[in-house]
Amino acid sequence: KGIVSIKVSLEQNNAVIKYLQSEISPEQICQEIQDMGFDANIAEERLTPGTVSLPCLREAVVKLRVEGMTCQSCVTNIEGKIRKLHGVAKIKVSLDNQEAIIAYYPYIIQPDDLKSHISNLGYDCTIKSKSAPLKLGVLDLGRLQHTNPRETPASLESDGVDPPVAKMSGTATVTVRIEGMHCKSCVRNIEGNISDLPGIQSIKVSLEHKRAVVQYSPNLITVSALQQAIESLPPGNFKVRPINGSEVNKGASPSPALLCDLFREPLQDMTCTAVIRIDGMTCNSCVQSIEGTISQRQGVQQIAVSLADRTGNIHYDPAVTNGEELRAAIEDMGFDASVLKAAEPPRQGCASDALPDSPHLDGPNQASGATAEKCFLQITGMTCASCVSTIERNLQKEDGIISVLVALMAGKAEIKYKPEFIQPLEIAQLIQNLGFEATVIEDHAETEGNVELLITGMTCASCVHNIESKLMRTNGIFYASVALATCKAHIQFDPEITGPRDIIKIIEEIGFHASVARRVPNAHNLDHKKEIQQWRKSFLCSLLFGIPVLILMIYMLIPDGEHHGSMVLEQNLIPGLSILNLLFFVLCSFVQFLGGWYFYVQAYKSLKHKTANMDVLIVLATTIAYVYSCVILMVAIIEQAEKSPVTFFDTPPMLFVFIALGRWLEHIAKSKTSEALAKLISLQATEATVVTLGPDHSIVREEQVAVELVQRGDIVKVVPGGKFPVDGKVIEGSSMADESLITGEAMPVTKKPGSTVIAGSINAHGSVLVNATHVGNDTTLAQIVKLVEEAQMSKAPIQQLADKFSGYFVPFIISISTVTLIAWITIGFINFDVIQKYFPNQNKHVSKAELILRFAFQTSITVLSIACPCSLGLATPTAVMVGTGVAAQNGILIKGGKPLEMAHKIKTVMFDKTGTITCGVPKVMRVLLLGDTAVLSLKKVLAVVGTAEASSEHPLGVAVTKYCKEELGTQSLGYCTDFQAVPGCGISCKVGGVEAVLGMADEGLDKLDANRSRDNTAALGDNTLIALPESHASHTYSVLIGNREWMRRNGLHIANDVNDAMTDHETKGQTAILVAIDGVLCGMIAIADTVKQEAALAVHTLKNMGIDVVLITGDNRKTAKAIATQVSASLHFKKI
């Protein structure tokens, strides 16, 4: 843009470039050439009639304070974005000084515009200093400086020359008809490519009228060449023909209509009217606020806002502002706004066929009849609510974007747009330009609403057909399936159009009753009570019979082999059956069929799905051992053997005891790690109060509905002490919200119109109306629960390896056991002596083959039994249980086995400040009496302040009241009237009855007054205490407590020494508040969130282990540094 012509000489290694100084600077031209990979510098710069824009072209310089930069990438981002702006000559950003120095052309762009652009990038920007504005002679600077630079006349020969005539003196203008354009992309294609051609000074294309007005230099390009250039553009189907009589030759006087379309002459008296729909207004104060703020904007001539119609009619100068900017300004005030109509006034002297404005000039919402579409994007890189705000605010400024809804936890964005203006891939690119990664989601199934309803009253298939057909004819419902047998319906719908409550109403209107099919809340399943009881029962049953088996085994190991035959338990009850084997049989049978029942169930399910897991191997080993023992014992009894055989009845009880213990411990561990998740789920409100607002935004009707039935767009009323049922934006009322259970931040957050609220947070005080933006599974709380659930479902890598190993382990062990059986049978028949040595007292009635088979089976069963993966089933669950249990006792939630396994590789530990390093509860650190102006004793100051703050719900007020009661030794204070709390400033009230509470001053308080300066109470000035006159014995005190701004608002002067004392405490990370009684500044109180006693020791211990400790906080920098210094931790400050 701005290049008129260019001629490059290879021999002389130079380039002669004609350019428009209003569009581009020589430095920018050099930068563009360098970006192509060549070295370029300015050899000579001459002013020619084609390049002179104004008689006094010179740059102005502004210095901006930019806060929020954290690294060099922030510097690069700001420099890259601002350098591309029209009118910016140079920019230098300093990370260390947190400032930017910008050279700019003041007739194109202003410091406020630069500040706005940097603020839109997500940084806090203020103007530090700037040079004097450029004087432009007779031109109207106020109008010209806000005009689009591309529309500013670029060649004014002198102050006395009419700008349009001067501009036309060296150019020609032609109007051509273009066939083959289908959408706005075609318009951008033609305008973007043709404007880059040499000799083309401006081009405007109208999709509606299929025309283009081109201003060009006839000595550089001809109309036929222009025609060929447009027709050669992809996709190659454009057909161009000049309109007869449309060309204005060089030196000819162009018609006013053509000039009106080309230049939008700012000096001409023009007015446009924009009709903007405004949602969120609740009373006449909103109307006055909008009218007062918008009327102050430059270019706005008149504004009238209607509360009943929810519209605003604004008359404005199109050379200074436009409808889209006015809409954005209203939204910045906390209201939802959309442009309904932006009509320009009749142009005097314009022909009826003159080229109209392109639809995109004043934003997307002016194009009538355009169909809006919806796209969904996956966004990564968002870390906090400010990221969401940045994306939403910047996208809503783009042409074609109707609405933007971003979900932080889900990492998704739902965007309504007009396809003739912008496409999803372009929206994704805009988000990427903001520093985030964005991809278009092709599958929209996850973004559809789903509901399962329980329907009663159906009797036959025709009922099913009636319900399905009725629902499918309803706008916004994609799919409906009704099952007569289960009386349930599954419905998919567009949450933008309809919702569960509307669907239920439709079904009830045709004669059936419907309700949401409530599933068992997940919180009841997270404690694993059923599984814990199941495996506890299995373990105790196995243990009950396993202990006697263990005792018998030990009993058999005590004597040597020579005396076995003489032992009582070895005596036969009947031939072949000893007392020992009988006891083993009875005990093992109970364990096998009672304690092992759950193992059999799991093994059956595994085999049913043609897989072999650990349960299959356990059941196989114990069953074979039990069956073999029973068979060999029956054979011995049948053969009337003199000695009872050796059995494996002791194997199943021992296996079941240890493995059941492992399963029990495993589910206990899962229950421990799920407690925090269960608490999160319990935060969700069960009901919501949905209200209907009247034309004047008064509440017409209230309805209590289940939280599952709240739909997007509903207005929900939340009373003091109630939970916010959904995510949304406050549209009326103000309050403080306790979000500690979700965000961990102990301090309540102020909520006012335009503020976002989180489902599950608690409304501290004040009723508010909330517009629901995220409901059901889309709320922040639901997304957090989902993330934690997914984390707990993940297995540790070593556990995954064990599971994978177990899949091959079972068939491998069975194979090895079979090979062992065959090998010993083979060895026995080849060399019986090898077998015979294991049977020194061989029964003569037992054959050789029987002994070989018996021994082979014993070895095979032994291999099978000892190979049961007891370590895999016991070691991992036990380790997880111990690790998570100890961590939970210390307030640490370990999300799954993988983080636990990776813990030994940790090099850096990052702590949140509030509630982790600090106690999370404010505490009074010091009371400072201002000796020069104090009019009350310390005890009365404490009594008055304590009484005043007792009516406050702010944590700082609660801390002050608690401190005053402790110091005064009383739980009762005076009375408070006319209490007023101003968020962010302080409180004011009247306090009385203090003397009655104090009574007679006790010695302890007098001693407190005398010694306070040595403890945590001090005084400024020579006189610490000033005696209270007797006339004040019974008095009502007017009290002000708050920050510096609050005192200034009430006309109180803050002395330098007082300000220095406050600054000293703030440097230490403490909050300093001032106290004024009866219009006199008489005290200062320092409050801070104290560091936990064990915090410094924990940080010291971690550092001794070679682990770096970092403190992360969203608090102010002074507080963060003070806390980090106290615990000797590195500081990572981020405005979270």
Residue, then its C-alpha position, 0 to 999 in steps of 0.5 A: k500500500g502506498i507504492v506508486s511506482i518502482k524501478v530497480s537497476l541491477e547494474q547500479n544496485n539501486a531502486v527508485i521508488k515513488y510512494l505516498q507518504s501518507e501510506i508508507s515511509p522510507e524506513q518501512i520500504c527498506q524493512e519490506i525489502q530486507d524481509m525479502g532477504f536483501d540489504a537495503n538502506i536509504a541513499e537519497e530522499r527527494l520530495t516530488p509533486g507525486t510524493v508531497s502530501l502536506p507542506c509541513l510533513r514531520e513526525a511527532v513522538v509519544k512515549l507510552r507506559v506499557e505494563g504487563m510485558t514479561c519477556q522479549s516475545c512481548v516486545t516483539n509482539i508489540e513492535g510487530k503489530i504497531r509498526k504495521l499501523h498506518g501513520v507509524a514511522k518508528i517504534k522502540v519498546s523497552l522491556d526493562n523500562q516498561e515503555a514504548i517510544i513511537a514516532y508517528y504522523p499526527y495527521i494520520i494517527q493519534p497517541d490515543d489510537l496507539k494507546s488503544h491498539i496496545s491495550n487491545l493486545g492485552y497490556d496496560c498502556t498509559i501516555k507518559s509524554k507526547s510532542a505538540p500536535l502538528k498544525l495543518g493550516v486551514l484543514d480541519l484537524g479534528r475531523l482529519q485526524h480520525t479519518n481512515p488514512r486510506e481515505t485522506p487526500a495525499s497530494l495537497e499542493s498548498d493550503g489554499v487549493d481545494p483538496p479533491v481538485a488537487k488530487m484529481s489533477g494527475t489522475a483519472t477515474v474509471t468505473v467498470r462492471i465486474e461479473g462473476m463475483h459471488c462473495k466478499s472474498c471476491v471483493r477482497n481478492i480484487e481490491g487487494n491485488i489490483s491496489d498493489l499494481p503500479g499506478i493504482q491509487s485507489i479501488k473500491v468494489s461493490l459486490e451488490h452493484k457489481r461495480a468497481v471505481v478505480q482511481y489510477s495514473p494514466n501514464l502508468i496503466t491503461v484501462s485495458a491493462l486494468q481490465q486484463a489484470i482483473e480478469s486474470l485474477p483467480p479463479g479466472n471467471f471475472k468478466v470486466r467491461p468499462i461503463n460508457g462515459s464513466e472515465v474522468n480524464k486527467g484535468a477534467s472536473p470530476s462530478p461531485a457524486l463520483l468524488c463523494d464515493l471516492f474520497r468520502e470528503p471529510l470537509q463536506d457536511m455529512t451525517c449518518t444514522a446508526v440504529i443499535r440494539i442494546d441489551g442489558m439496560t435495566c433502568n433510566s440510569c443505564v440510558q443516561s450513562i450510555e447517552g452521556t458517554i457516547s455523546q462525548r465521543q468525537g464524531v457523535q452529533q446526537i444520540a437517543v436511547s430507548l429503554a423500552d425498545r432496547t435501541g439507540n439512534i445515533h447520528y454521527d460523522p462517518a469521516v470520524t467514526n462508524g457504527e461498528e466503533l459505536r457498538a464496540a464503545i457501548e459494549d465496553m460499558g458492559f452492555d451487549a450491543s449489535v448494529l441493526k441499521a447504519a444508513e447514510p443520508p442522501r448525498q446532494g448531487c450524487a447520481s442515482d447510479a453512483l457507486p454505493d458504499s461497500p457493505h463492509l465499511d461500517g461493520p458486518n451488521q449493516a448488511s441486511g438479509a445476511t445469514a449468520e453461521k456458527c463455527f467452533l474453534q479449539i483454542t490452546g494457550m489460554t491461562c486465565a479470564s483475561c485471555v478470554s476477554t482479550i479474544e472476545r474483545n478483539l474478535q468482536k471488532e472484526d467485520g462479520i463477527i456477530s458474537v463470540l463465546v469462549a470457554l476457558m476450561a474447555g479451550k473452545a470458542e463458539i463464534k457467530y459470523k457472516p460468511e460473506f465477510i469472514q470465514p472460520l479459517e480467517i477467524a482462527q488466524l485472527i486468534q493466532n495473531l493474538g498469540f494463541e493457537a486456534t484450529v477449526i473443529e470439524d466435528h460439531a457433535e460435541t457442541e450440540g446440546n443433549v438431553e435424556l427425558l423420562i416420558t410418562g403417558m405413552t401407550c403405543a407406537s403412535c404416541v412415540h411417532n407423535i412425540e418424535s414428529k412434533l419434536m423434529r418439526t421444532n426449530g433447533i432440534f436435530y435429533a429425537s429418539v423415543a423408546l416406548a419400552t424404557c419410556k425415555a427420549h434422547i434429544q439433540f438440539d441447538p442450545e442457541i435456539t432451544g433448551p430442555r425446558d422448552i422441549i419439556k413444554i412441547i411434549e407436555e402440550i401434546g398430552f404427555h408428562a416429561s422430566v429430565a432423566r436424573r442419573v445417579p450423581n457422580a459424587h456418590n460413586l467417587d467414594h468407591k464404597k461398594e468396591i471397598q466393602q466388597w474387597r474388604k469382605s473378601f479379604l476378611c473371609s479369606l483371612l478368617f480361614g487363612i490364619p488357621v491354614l497358616i498356623l497349620m503350615i507353621y506347625m508342620l514346619i517345626p519338627d523334622g521329617e522323621h517325626h512327621g508320622s508320629m504327629v497327631l495331625e498326621q494320624n489317619l482318621i480313615p485310610g488315606l485321610s489324615i486329620l491335617n488334610l481334613l482340616f486343610f480341605v474344610l478351610c480351603s473350601f470356604v476360602q475357595f468359594l466364599g473369599g474367591w467368589y469375586f475373583y471367579v466373577q472377574a475371571y468369567k467376565s474376562l474369558k467371556h471377552k476372550t482376554a486373560n488377565m490377572d484374575v484368570l491366572i489367580v482363579l486358574a492356579t487356585t482351582i487347579a491346586y484345589v481340584y488336584s488336592c481333592v482328586i489325589l485325596m479321593v484316590a488315596i482314600i479309595e486305595q486305602a493308603e497307609k499314609s495321606p498324600v501331600t496336598f496343595f490345600d494351603t495354596p488357595p487361602m494364602l493367594f486369596v488373602f494377599i491379593a484380596l488385601g491388595r484390591w482392598l488397599e487399591h480401592i481405599a487409595k482411589s477413594k482418598t484421591s477422589e475426595a477432592l473431586a467429590k467436594l467439587i461436584s457437591l459445589q454445583a447448585t441443584e436449583a436455579t431461580v429463572v426470572t422473566l423481565g418486563p419491558d422496563h426490565s422489572i421482574v415479571r415472574e420467577e420460577q424455580v427450576a432444576v439446574e439441568l433445565v437452565q438454558r443459555g440466555d436465561i436470566v437467573k436471579v441469585v440471592p445473598g448466600g446462594k450459589f451461582p448455578v451457571d456461568g454467566k454475566v451480571i446484568e443487574g446488581s452488584s455483590m461480592a462472590d466467594e470463588s475460593l473453593i474453585t480458584g483458591e483465592a481467599m479474597p471475595v471478588t467484586k461482581k458488577p454489571g458486565s462481570t463474569v461469574i463462575a458456577g459453584s461460587i457463592n454470592a456473598h451479599g446483594s441480589v444479582l441478575v445473571n445472563a446464563t452463557h455456559v450451562g450444563n457440562d459447559t460450565t467452568l465447574a463441570q470442565i474442572v470436574k471432567l479434567v480431574e476425572e480424566a486425570q484419575m482415570s490415567k494410569a502410571p507408566i509403570q502400571q501400564l507396563a504391568d498391565k501390558f506385561s500381565g496380558y502376555f504373562v498369563p499365557f506364558i505362565i500356563s505354557i511354562s506350567t504345561v512344559t514343566l508337567i511334560a518335562w517331569i513326566t518324560i524325565g520320570f519315565i526315562n530315569f525314575d531315580v531322579i523322581q524316587k529320591y523325593f519319595p524316600n518312604q515310598n508306599k509299596h502299593v503306589s505304582k511307578a507311573e502314579l508316582i511320576l504323574r503325582f510329582a509332575f503335577q506337584t511341580s506344575i502346580t507349584v510353578l502355576s501358583i508361585a507365578c501369580p502376580c502378587s507383586l503386580g496386584l499388591a505393590t503398585p496399589t500399596a505404593v499409590m495408597v501410601g503416597t496419595g494418603v500422606a499427600a492428602q494429609n498434608g493438603i496435596l492432591i496427587k492427580g493419578g499415578k503418573p504424576l506420583e511416579m514422575a515426582h522423583k524427577i521434579k527440579t522446580v516446585m511452584f507454590d501459589k501464594t494465597g492459602t499455600i504459603t500464606c494463611g489466606v486470612p487477613k490479619v491486623m499487623r499494626v495500628l498507627l495513631l496519627g499523633d498530630t491530629a488524633v482526638l481519641s484514645l487508642k481504646k476508643v479508636l479501636a471501639v469505634v473502628g471495630t463497631a464500624e467494620a462489624s457491619s462490613e462483610h469484606p475480609l479486611g473488615v472482618a479482620v479489623t473487627k476480630y482484632c478490635k474485639e480481642e484487644l478490647g477483651t469484649q464480644s459486644l460493640g456499639y451500634c452502627t447507622d447509615f452504613q455505606a460500603v463503596p467497593g474498592c474505596g472504603i466505608s462510611c457510617k455513624v457509630g454510637g454507644v461506644e462509651a456504654v460498651l467500654g465502661m470504665a477503662d480497665e488497667g489492661l487497656d491503659k497499659l496497652d495504650a502506654n506500651r503499644s508503640r513497642d508492639n504493633t501499635a505506634a504513633l506519629g508526632d510528639n503527642t501519642l494520645i490526646a485526652l477526650p473532653e468530658s463533653h464527648a462522653s456520649h457522642t455519635y461519631s462520623v466514621l470514614i475507613g478506606n484508602r487514600e482515594w476514599m479520603r480524598r473523595n471526602g475532602l481529607h488531606i493526607a500528609n506526606d508523613v502519613n503517605d510515607a508510612m502507608t507506602d512503607h507498609e505497602t512495600k512490605g506487602q501489607t494493605a494500609i487503610l486510613v481511619a477518619i473520625d468526625g472529619v479528622l484523620c486519626g489512624m492507620i491500620a496495616i493488614a496483611d495475609t500472614v505467612k504460615q509458620e512452616a512455609a520458610l522451613a518447607v522452602h528451606t528443606l526443598k532447596n536443600m534437596g536441590i529443588d528450585v522454589v518459585l512463588i506464583t501469584g496474581d497479587n500486586r508486585k510489592t506484596a508478592k516480593a515481600i512474601a517471597t523475601q520472607v520465605s526465601a523463594s524466587l518470584h514469578f509474578k503474573k497478573i492472573 
